[in-house]
Amino acid sequence: MAASKREGIARTCRTEVIVEAPVQAVWRVIADVTRTGEWSHECHQVAWRGGASAAVLGVQFRGRNRSGWLRWSRVCEVIAVHAPHEIAWRTIATIAFPDSTDWRITLEPVDTGTRIVQTYQVTRCPRWYEWVVTRVNPAHVDRSGALADDLRRLGAIAVVDARDIRRVGQRPRPRTDNHAA
């Protein structure tokens, strides 16, 4: 886990974990962005936009987030998909949220399962907005620990899904409960 920051928020971060689930099982969870709420500490609901129903280059989705007392939503655009090894998306800057961040999750098979690497890079963030974020949402100053926990939850879900698929022979139904009740 490494976060790179100057004074203010971390501009880049790389977090990785190894989970005991096969790459395909982890991919099924991350490629269906509507399942993000099952494993993310912050993003609790995601819906495809514009009739999209799968992660392909250029499609958009909206994520609904919470951190402490804050609630907000962001539109994101898928910027890379290389099944079953990589998905990336970008938060789209708006007047209310003038920042933009590229997020990437890569999967690599290892002897014991899958190495999951999540990175982000802030590509746009006006200084005034960074000042506001560090004071209103201090959890965004260094997110590496929370993101590592997310990846561990993601891996645990993929392990259960892989087990369910072997048992039933089909894709498990998404869970409706959320870990952060």
Residue frames as a rotation matrix with the C-alpha (Angstrom) as fourth column:
MET 1
0.580 0.814 0.000 0.00
0.814 -0.580 0.000 0.00
0.000 0.000 -1.000 0.00
ALA 2
-0.567 -0.775 -0.279 1.46
0.747 -0.627 0.223 3.28
-0.347 -0.082 0.934 -1.02
ALA 3
0.685 0.723 0.095 -0.13
0.713 -0.636 -0.296 6.68
-0.153 0.270 -0.951 -1.25
SER 4
-0.516 -0.815 0.264 1.61
0.852 -0.519 0.064 9.60
0.085 0.258 0.963 -2.86
LYS 5
0.638 0.768 0.060 0.58
0.751 -0.638 0.173 13.03
0.171 -0.065 -0.983 -1.71
ARG 6
-0.589 -0.610 0.530 1.74
0.306 -0.776 -0.552 16.53
0.748 -0.163 0.644 -1.29
GLU 7
-0.930 0.352 -0.101 0.06
-0.030 -0.349 -0.937 18.66
-0.365 -0.869 0.335 1.33
GLY 8
-0.221 0.919 -0.327 -3.61
-0.965 -0.254 -0.063 17.75
-0.141 0.302 0.943 0.95
ILE 9
0.711 0.590 0.383 -5.15
-0.514 0.807 -0.290 14.66
-0.480 0.009 0.877 -0.55
ALA 10
-0.254 -0.746 0.615 -3.18
0.049 0.625 0.779 11.70
-0.966 0.228 -0.122 -1.89
ARG 11
0.031 0.199 -0.979 -2.87
-0.888 -0.445 -0.118 12.20
-0.460 0.873 0.163 -5.65
THR 12
-0.005 -0.049 -0.999 -2.01
-0.648 0.761 -0.034 8.56
0.762 0.647 -0.035 -6.34
CYS 13
0.025 -0.004 1.000 -2.42
-0.885 0.466 0.024 5.33
-0.466 -0.885 0.008 -4.46
ARG 14
-0.126 -0.073 -0.989 -1.63
-0.603 0.798 0.018 1.67
0.788 0.598 -0.145 -5.07
THR 15
-0.090 0.196 0.976 -3.14
-0.910 0.383 -0.161 -1.02
-0.406 -0.903 0.144 -2.88
GLU 16
-0.129 0.062 -0.990 -2.89
-0.659 0.741 0.132 -4.77
0.741 0.669 -0.054 -3.34
VAL 17
0.002 0.136 0.991 -4.01
-0.832 0.550 -0.074 -7.93
-0.555 -0.824 0.115 -1.65
ILE 18
-0.773 -0.130 -0.621 -3.88
-0.455 0.796 0.400 -11.62
0.442 0.592 -0.674 -2.50
VAL 19
-0.033 0.855 0.518 -7.18
-0.940 0.149 -0.307 -13.46
-0.340 -0.497 0.798 -2.12
GLU 20
-0.786 -0.247 0.567 -8.01
-0.190 0.969 0.160 -17.15
-0.589 0.018 -0.808 -2.25
ALA 21
0.417 0.898 0.139 -10.38
0.017 0.145 -0.989 -16.87
-0.909 0.415 0.045 -5.19
PRO 22
-0.190 -0.471 0.861 -9.75
0.873 0.319 0.368 -17.59
-0.448 0.822 0.351 -8.87
VAL 23
-0.928 -0.253 -0.275 -9.35
0.103 -0.881 0.462 -14.64
-0.359 0.401 0.843 -11.24
GLN 24
-0.697 0.699 0.160 -12.64
0.247 0.024 0.969 -15.42
0.673 0.715 -0.189 -13.01
ALA 25
0.076 0.745 -0.663 -14.58
0.958 0.130 0.256 -15.26
0.277 -0.655 -0.703 -9.72
VAL 26
-0.319 -0.248 -0.915 -13.04
0.582 -0.813 0.017 -11.90
-0.748 -0.527 0.404 -8.79
TRP 27
-0.996 -0.076 0.054 -13.65
0.087 -0.543 0.835 -10.62
-0.034 0.836 0.547 -12.31
ARG 28
-0.347 0.937 0.048 -17.35
0.692 0.222 0.687 -11.50
0.632 0.272 -0.725 -12.14
VAL 29
0.233 0.423 -0.875 -17.69
0.924 -0.377 0.064 -9.27
-0.303 -0.824 -0.479 -9.08
ILE 30
-0.368 -0.445 -0.816 -15.71
0.302 -0.888 0.348 -6.24
-0.879 -0.118 0.461 -10.32
ALA 31
-0.963 -0.010 0.268 -16.96
0.265 -0.189 0.946 -6.30
0.041 0.982 0.184 -13.91
ASP 32
0.023 0.997 0.080 -20.53
0.746 -0.071 0.662 -5.96
0.666 0.044 -0.745 -12.62
VAL 33
-0.784 -0.464 0.412 -20.14
0.138 -0.778 -0.613 -2.48
0.605 -0.424 0.674 -11.19
THR 34
0.123 0.901 0.415 -23.65
-0.502 -0.304 0.810 -2.67
0.856 -0.308 0.415 -9.74
ARG 35
0.655 0.059 -0.754 -22.14
0.472 0.747 0.468 -5.01
0.591 -0.662 0.461 -7.11
THR 36
-0.283 -0.861 0.423 -19.66
0.155 -0.476 -0.865 -2.40
0.946 -0.180 0.268 -5.85
GLY 37
0.121 0.432 0.894 -21.86
-0.771 -0.526 0.359 -1.67
0.625 -0.733 0.270 -2.84
GLU 38
0.899 0.192 -0.393 -21.21
0.022 0.878 0.479 -5.21
0.437 -0.440 0.785 -1.60
TRP 39
0.429 -0.829 -0.357 -17.52
0.884 0.467 -0.021 -4.54
0.184 -0.307 0.934 -1.01
SER 40
-0.259 -0.568 0.781 -16.77
0.424 -0.794 -0.436 -0.79
0.868 0.218 0.446 -1.07
HIS 41
-0.478 0.013 -0.878 -16.48
0.862 -0.186 -0.471 1.18
-0.170 -0.982 0.078 2.17
GLU 42
-0.722 0.075 -0.687 -17.67
0.005 -0.994 -0.113 4.33
-0.691 -0.085 0.717 0.40
CYS 43
-0.675 0.491 -0.551 -19.59
-0.704 -0.205 0.680 3.56
0.221 0.847 0.484 -2.79
HIS 44
-0.703 0.430 0.567 -22.85
-0.264 0.582 -0.769 1.96
-0.661 -0.690 -0.296 -1.70
GLN 45
0.346 0.811 0.471 -24.94
0.317 0.372 -0.873 1.87
-0.883 0.452 -0.128 -4.85
VAL 46
-0.710 -0.549 -0.442 -24.12
-0.281 -0.355 0.892 1.87
-0.646 0.757 0.098 -8.56
ALA 47
0.393 0.826 0.404 -26.43
0.267 0.317 -0.910 1.99
-0.880 0.466 -0.096 -11.57
TRP 48
-0.540 -0.498 0.678 -25.60
0.770 0.033 0.637 1.86
-0.340 0.866 0.366 -15.26
ARG 49
-0.108 0.467 -0.878 -26.56
-0.180 -0.877 -0.445 4.92
-0.978 0.110 0.179 -17.35
GLY 50
-0.195 0.054 -0.979 -27.89
-0.909 -0.386 0.160 5.26
-0.369 0.921 0.124 -20.85
GLY 51
0.745 0.608 -0.274 -29.17
-0.666 0.699 -0.261 1.70
0.033 0.376 0.926 -21.12
ALA 52
-0.215 -0.893 -0.395 -25.76
-0.718 0.418 -0.556 0.14
0.662 0.164 -0.731 -20.47
SER 53
0.833 0.496 0.245 -25.72
-0.533 0.602 0.595 -3.23
0.148 -0.626 0.766 -18.74
ALA 54
0.751 -0.660 -0.019 -22.08
0.650 0.734 0.195 -4.28
-0.115 -0.159 0.981 -18.90
ALA 55
0.428 -0.706 -0.564 -18.61
-0.089 -0.654 0.751 -2.80
-0.899 -0.272 -0.343 -18.58
VAL 56
0.340 -0.386 0.858 -17.47
0.937 0.215 -0.274 -1.81
-0.078 0.897 0.435 -22.06
LEU 57
-0.675 -0.729 -0.111 -15.31
0.708 -0.683 0.182 1.09
-0.208 0.044 0.977 -23.14
GLY 58
-0.879 0.212 0.428 -17.15
0.029 -0.871 0.490 4.40
0.476 0.443 0.759 -22.96
VAL 59
0.099 0.972 -0.213 -20.24
0.480 0.141 0.866 3.38
0.872 -0.188 -0.453 -20.98
GLN 60
-0.559 -0.233 0.796 -21.19
-0.438 -0.732 -0.522 5.36
0.704 -0.641 0.307 -17.92
PHE 61
0.029 0.587 -0.809 -22.50
0.718 0.551 0.425 4.56
0.695 -0.593 -0.406 -14.48
ARG 62
0.124 0.070 0.990 -23.46
-0.500 -0.857 0.124 6.57
0.857 -0.510 -0.071 -11.42
GLY 63
-0.337 -0.300 -0.893 -22.07
0.613 0.649 -0.450 5.71
0.714 -0.699 -0.035 -8.01
ARG 64
0.585 0.535 0.609 -23.77
-0.220 -0.619 0.754 6.84
0.780 -0.575 -0.244 -4.80
ASN 65
-0.255 -0.882 -0.397 -21.29
0.400 0.277 -0.874 7.39
0.880 -0.382 0.282 -1.99
ARG 66
0.857 0.376 0.352 -21.09
-0.128 -0.507 0.852 8.14
0.499 -0.776 -0.386 1.69
SER 67
-0.240 -0.906 -0.349 -18.27
0.553 0.168 -0.816 8.98
0.798 -0.389 0.460 4.05
GLY 68
-0.912 0.021 -0.409 -19.27
0.368 -0.395 -0.842 9.88
-0.179 -0.919 0.352 7.59
TRP 69
-0.148 0.901 -0.407 -22.12
0.285 -0.355 -0.890 12.37
-0.947 -0.248 -0.205 7.35
LEU 70
-0.446 -0.106 -0.889 -21.42
-0.677 -0.609 0.413 13.20
-0.585 0.786 0.200 3.69
ARG 71
0.101 0.492 0.865 -23.55
0.475 0.740 -0.477 11.82
-0.874 0.459 -0.159 0.84
TRP 72
-0.022 -0.103 -0.994 -22.88
-0.723 -0.686 0.087 12.41
-0.691 0.721 -0.060 -2.86
SER 73
0.587 0.147 0.796 -23.01
0.371 0.825 -0.426 10.75
-0.719 0.545 0.430 -6.25
ARG 74
-0.207 -0.730 -0.652 -20.62
-0.551 -0.463 0.694 10.76
-0.808 0.503 -0.306 -9.19
VAL 75
0.933 0.345 -0.108 -20.94
-0.263 0.443 -0.857 9.83
-0.248 0.828 0.503 -12.84
CYS 76
-0.069 -0.965 0.251 -18.09
-0.370 0.259 0.892 7.65
-0.926 -0.031 -0.375 -14.04
GLU 77
0.693 0.185 -0.697 -16.99
-0.721 0.158 -0.675 6.49
-0.015 0.970 0.243 -17.48
VAL 78
0.681 -0.459 0.571 -15.36
0.258 0.880 0.400 3.14
-0.686 -0.125 0.717 -18.21
ILE 79
0.577 -0.549 -0.606 -11.96
-0.763 -0.626 -0.159 3.88
-0.292 0.554 -0.780 -19.80
ALA 80
-0.460 -0.690 -0.559 -10.51
-0.815 0.578 -0.043 0.34
0.353 0.436 -0.828 -20.09
VAL 81
0.532 0.523 0.666 -11.80
-0.684 0.729 -0.026 -3.22
-0.499 -0.441 0.746 -19.98
HIS 82
-0.219 -0.610 -0.762 -9.53
-0.812 0.546 -0.205 -6.21
0.541 0.574 -0.615 -20.57
ALA 83
0.648 0.587 0.486 -11.48
-0.758 0.560 0.335 -9.22
-0.076 -0.585 0.807 -19.33
PRO 84
0.720 0.618 -0.316 -10.71
0.393 0.012 0.920 -10.89
0.572 -0.786 -0.234 -17.02
HIS 85
0.011 -0.890 -0.457 -7.68
0.969 0.123 -0.216 -8.88
0.248 -0.440 0.863 -15.92
GLU 86
-0.854 -0.399 -0.334 -8.38
0.474 -0.862 -0.182 -5.15
-0.215 -0.314 0.925 -15.87
ILE 87
0.292 0.867 0.405 -11.15
0.884 -0.406 0.233 -2.60
0.366 0.290 -0.884 -15.54
ALA 88
-0.748 -0.518 -0.415 -10.68
0.627 -0.757 -0.185 1.15
-0.218 -0.398 0.891 -15.24
TRP 89
0.328 0.867 0.376 -13.00
0.884 -0.422 0.200 4.11
0.332 0.266 -0.905 -14.93
ARG 90
-0.810 -0.532 0.247 -12.81
0.456 -0.836 -0.306 7.87
0.369 -0.135 0.920 -14.52
THR 91
-0.025 0.767 -0.641 -14.94
0.802 -0.368 -0.471 10.15
-0.597 -0.526 -0.606 -12.36
ILE 92
-0.106 0.087 0.991 -16.34
0.843 -0.520 0.136 12.88
0.527 0.850 -0.018 -14.58
ALA 93
-0.850 -0.270 -0.452 -15.73
0.474 -0.766 -0.434 16.44
-0.229 -0.583 0.779 -13.42
THR 94
0.151 0.912 0.382 -18.78
0.873 -0.304 0.381 18.67
0.464 0.276 -0.842 -12.94
ILE 95
0.039 -0.064 0.997 -19.41
-0.169 -0.984 -0.057 22.15
0.985 -0.166 -0.049 -11.58
ALA 96
0.805 0.351 0.479 -20.21
-0.514 0.007 0.858 20.69
0.297 -0.936 0.186 -8.14
PHE 97
0.672 -0.616 0.412 -17.31
0.123 0.641 0.758 18.21
-0.731 -0.458 0.506 -8.26
PRO 98
0.806 -0.310 -0.505 -14.53
-0.588 -0.524 -0.617 19.75
-0.073 0.793 -0.604 -10.36
ASP 99
-0.202 -0.908 0.366 -12.07
-0.772 0.378 0.511 16.92
-0.602 -0.180 -0.778 -9.69
SER 100
0.734 0.340 -0.588 -11.49
-0.623 0.683 -0.382 13.81
0.272 0.647 0.713 -11.77
THR 101
-0.098 -0.729 0.677 -9.78
-0.806 0.457 0.376 10.58
-0.583 -0.509 -0.633 -10.78
ASP 102
0.148 0.044 -0.988 -8.80
-0.733 0.675 -0.080 7.53
0.664 0.736 0.132 -12.83
TRP 103
0.177 0.009 0.984 -9.40
-0.809 0.571 0.140 4.27
-0.561 -0.821 0.109 -10.95
ARG 104
0.066 -0.221 -0.973 -8.01
-0.772 0.606 -0.190 0.89
0.632 0.764 -0.131 -12.05
ILE 105
0.363 -0.004 0.932 -8.35
-0.676 0.687 0.267 -2.66
-0.641 -0.727 0.247 -10.75
THR 106
0.030 -0.418 -0.908 -6.09
-0.848 0.471 -0.244 -5.35
0.529 0.777 -0.340 -12.16
LEU 107
0.733 0.260 0.629 -6.16
-0.547 0.775 0.316 -9.07
-0.405 -0.575 0.710 -11.48
GLU 108
-0.057 -0.811 -0.582 -3.23
-0.873 0.323 -0.365 -11.46
0.484 0.488 -0.727 -11.69
PRO 109
0.861 0.340 -0.378 -3.36
-0.157 0.884 0.440 -15.20
0.484 -0.319 0.815 -11.02
VAL 110
-0.195 -0.886 0.422 -1.00
-0.918 0.013 -0.396 -16.40
0.345 -0.464 -0.816 -8.28
ASP 111
-0.785 -0.214 -0.581 -0.45
-0.124 0.974 -0.191 -19.83
0.606 -0.078 -0.791 -6.73
THR 112
-0.868 0.405 -0.288 -2.95
0.426 0.310 -0.850 -19.22
-0.255 -0.860 -0.441 -3.93
GLY 113
0.158 0.986 -0.053 -5.61
0.762 -0.156 -0.628 -17.36
-0.628 0.059 -0.776 -5.94
THR 114
0.412 0.100 0.905 -5.58
0.766 -0.576 -0.285 -13.81
0.493 0.811 -0.314 -7.27
ARG 115
-0.600 -0.528 -0.601 -3.52
0.702 -0.708 -0.079 -10.70
-0.383 -0.469 0.796 -6.68
ILE 116
0.509 0.759 0.406 -5.89
0.839 -0.544 -0.036 -7.71
0.194 0.359 -0.913 -6.80
VAL 117
-0.646 -0.697 -0.312 -4.25
0.721 -0.691 0.049 -4.35
-0.250 -0.194 0.949 -7.36
GLN 118
0.580 0.790 0.200 -6.27
0.814 -0.572 -0.101 -1.16
0.035 0.221 -0.975 -7.12
THR 119
-0.635 -0.754 -0.171 -4.78
0.745 -0.655 0.125 2.17
-0.206 -0.048 0.977 -8.13
TYR 120
0.666 0.733 0.141 -6.05
0.733 -0.607 -0.306 5.65
-0.138 0.307 -0.941 -8.51
GLN 121
-0.627 -0.778 0.038 -4.60
0.769 -0.611 0.188 8.85
-0.123 0.147 0.981 -9.86
VAL 122
0.375 0.672 -0.638 -6.18
0.481 -0.730 -0.486 12.25
-0.793 -0.124 -0.597 -9.37
THR 123
-0.256 -0.452 0.854 -5.95
0.965 -0.075 0.250 13.81
-0.048 0.889 0.456 -12.83
ARG 124
-0.365 0.190 0.911 -7.72
0.198 -0.940 0.276 17.07
0.910 0.282 0.305 -12.05
CYS 125
0.318 0.483 -0.816 -8.29
0.928 0.016 0.371 18.82
0.193 -0.875 -0.443 -8.73
PRO 126
0.272 -0.194 0.942 -8.26
0.078 -0.972 -0.223 22.58
0.959 0.134 -0.249 -8.30
ARG 127
-0.720 -0.673 -0.169 -6.35
0.243 -0.016 -0.970 23.70
0.650 -0.739 0.175 -5.20
TRP 128
-0.575 0.563 0.594 -9.43
-0.782 -0.590 -0.198 25.34
0.239 -0.579 0.780 -3.70
TYR 129
0.478 0.790 -0.385 -11.40
-0.646 0.613 0.455 22.10
0.595 0.031 0.803 -4.05
GLU 130
-0.030 -0.597 -0.802 -8.57
0.334 0.750 -0.571 20.08
0.942 -0.286 0.177 -2.50
TRP 131
-0.869 -0.262 0.419 -8.59
-0.234 -0.528 -0.816 22.51
0.435 -0.808 0.398 0.45
VAL 132
-0.047 0.949 0.311 -12.34
-0.969 -0.119 0.218 21.92
0.244 -0.292 0.925 0.91
VAL 133
0.511 0.264 -0.818 -12.06
-0.261 0.954 0.144 18.12
0.819 0.140 0.556 0.65
THR 134
-0.434 -0.765 -0.476 -9.27
0.269 0.394 -0.879 17.87
0.860 -0.509 0.035 3.24
ARG 135
-0.896 0.118 0.428 -11.43
-0.425 -0.509 -0.748 19.74
0.130 -0.852 0.507 5.74
VAL 136
0.012 0.998 0.066 -14.86
-1.000 0.011 0.019 18.31
0.018 -0.067 0.998 4.97
ASN 137
0.944 0.281 -0.176 -13.83
-0.294 0.954 -0.056 14.72
0.152 0.105 0.983 4.22
PRO 138
0.227 -0.943 0.244 -10.49
-0.952 -0.161 0.262 14.02
-0.208 -0.292 -0.934 5.95
ALA 139
0.412 -0.043 0.910 -10.86
-0.049 0.996 0.070 10.29
-0.910 -0.073 0.409 5.15
HIS 140
0.954 -0.009 0.300 -9.81
0.298 0.138 -0.944 11.25
-0.033 0.990 0.134 1.60
VAL 141
0.583 -0.812 -0.044 -6.38
-0.793 -0.579 0.190 12.48
-0.180 -0.076 -0.981 2.70
ASP 142
-0.659 -0.734 -0.167 -5.04
-0.752 0.650 0.109 8.90
0.028 0.197 -0.980 2.80
ARG 143
0.362 0.931 -0.044 -7.38
-0.931 0.358 -0.071 6.18
-0.050 0.067 0.996 1.58
SER 144
-0.342 -0.601 -0.722 -4.92
-0.723 0.659 -0.207 3.28
0.600 0.452 -0.660 1.33
GLY 145
-0.937 -0.024 0.348 -6.07
-0.280 0.649 -0.707 1.40
-0.209 -0.760 -0.615 4.45
ALA 146
-0.068 0.994 0.081 -9.76
-0.495 0.037 -0.868 1.64
-0.866 -0.099 0.490 3.58
LEU 147
0.334 0.164 -0.928 -9.09
-0.940 0.132 -0.315 0.57
0.070 0.978 0.199 -0.01
ALA 148
-0.722 -0.609 -0.329 -7.09
-0.551 0.793 -0.258 -2.48
0.418 -0.005 -0.908 1.14
ASP 149
-0.699 0.555 0.451 -10.04
-0.207 0.446 -0.871 -3.45
-0.685 -0.702 -0.197 3.34
ASP 150
0.270 0.798 -0.538 -12.31
-0.802 -0.122 -0.584 -3.07
-0.532 0.590 0.607 0.29
LEU 151
-0.080 -0.381 -0.921 -10.14
-0.871 0.476 -0.121 -5.49
0.484 0.793 -0.370 -1.68
ARG 152
-0.962 -0.223 0.159 -10.23
-0.274 0.795 -0.542 -8.04
-0.005 -0.564 -0.825 1.13
ARG 153
-0.228 0.954 0.196 -14.05
-0.341 0.110 -0.934 -7.82
-0.912 -0.280 0.300 1.18
LEU 154
0.290 0.261 -0.921 -14.08
-0.952 -0.024 -0.306 -8.15
-0.102 0.965 0.242 -2.62
GLY 155
-0.587 -0.616 -0.525 -11.96
-0.652 0.744 -0.144 -11.30
0.479 0.258 -0.839 -2.34
ALA 156
-0.849 0.315 0.423 -14.22
-0.177 0.585 -0.792 -12.80
-0.497 -0.747 -0.441 0.32
ILE 157
0.183 0.950 -0.254 -17.28
-0.607 -0.094 -0.789 -12.23
-0.773 0.298 0.560 -1.89
ALA 158
0.116 -0.213 -0.970 -15.51
-0.955 0.246 -0.169 -13.81
0.274 0.946 -0.175 -4.86
VAL 159
-0.901 -0.430 0.058 -14.62
-0.423 0.842 -0.336 -16.88
0.096 -0.327 -0.940 -2.75
VAL 160
-0.444 0.819 0.363 -18.29
-0.138 0.338 -0.931 -17.36
-0.885 -0.464 -0.037 -1.81
ASP 161
0.360 0.583 -0.729 -19.43
-0.796 -0.216 -0.566 -16.73
-0.487 0.784 0.386 -5.39
ALA 162
-0.359 -0.575 -0.735 -16.95
-0.853 0.522 0.009 -19.28
0.379 0.630 -0.678 -6.75
ARG 163
-0.945 0.052 0.322 -18.20
-0.152 0.803 -0.576 -21.82
-0.289 -0.593 -0.751 -4.20
ASP 164
-0.072 0.997 -0.019 -21.83
-0.305 -0.040 -0.951 -21.08
-0.950 -0.063 0.307 -5.12
ILE 165
0.204 0.096 -0.974 -21.09
-0.975 -0.075 -0.211 -21.42
-0.094 0.993 0.078 -8.83
ARG 166
-0.768 -0.529 -0.362 -19.46
-0.555 0.831 -0.036 -24.81
0.320 0.173 -0.932 -8.30
ARG 167
-0.810 0.490 0.323 -22.39
0.014 0.565 -0.825 -25.95
-0.587 -0.664 -0.464 -6.19
VAL 168
0.140 0.980 -0.144 -25.23
-0.050 -0.138 -0.989 -24.61
-0.989 0.145 0.029 -8.35
GLY 169
-0.277 -0.337 0.900 -23.53
0.827 0.394 0.402 -24.37
-0.490 0.855 0.170 -11.72
GLN 170
0.320 0.376 0.870 -24.56
0.774 -0.634 -0.010 -20.78
0.547 0.676 -0.494 -12.40
ARG 171
-0.593 -0.523 0.612 -23.78
0.158 -0.821 -0.548 -17.21
0.789 -0.228 0.570 -11.44
PRO 172
-0.487 0.410 -0.771 -24.91
0.869 0.133 -0.478 -16.42
-0.093 -0.902 -0.421 -7.90
ARG 173
0.477 0.715 0.512 -27.53
0.672 -0.672 0.312 -13.74
0.567 0.195 -0.800 -7.36
PRO 174
-0.461 -0.629 0.626 -26.15
0.059 -0.726 -0.686 -10.42
0.886 -0.279 0.371 -6.10
ARG 175
-0.364 0.268 -0.892 -26.62
0.928 0.192 -0.320 -9.90
0.086 -0.944 -0.318 -2.41
THR 176
0.297 0.555 0.777 -28.78
0.423 -0.806 0.414 -7.02
0.856 0.206 -0.474 -1.30
ASP 177
0.840 -0.055 -0.540 -27.23
0.514 -0.235 0.825 -6.59
-0.172 -0.971 -0.169 2.13
ASN 178
0.533 -0.700 0.475 -24.43
-0.091 -0.606 -0.790 -4.12
0.841 0.378 -0.386 2.62
HIS 179
0.016 -0.644 -0.765 -21.46
0.769 0.497 -0.402 -4.67
0.639 -0.582 0.503 4.90
ALA 180
-0.877 -0.467 0.114 -21.61
0.319 -0.743 -0.588 -1.14
0.359 -0.480 0.801 6.28
ALA 181
-0.112 0.979 -0.172 -25.25
0.858 0.183 0.480 -1.19
0.501 -0.094 -0.860 7.42
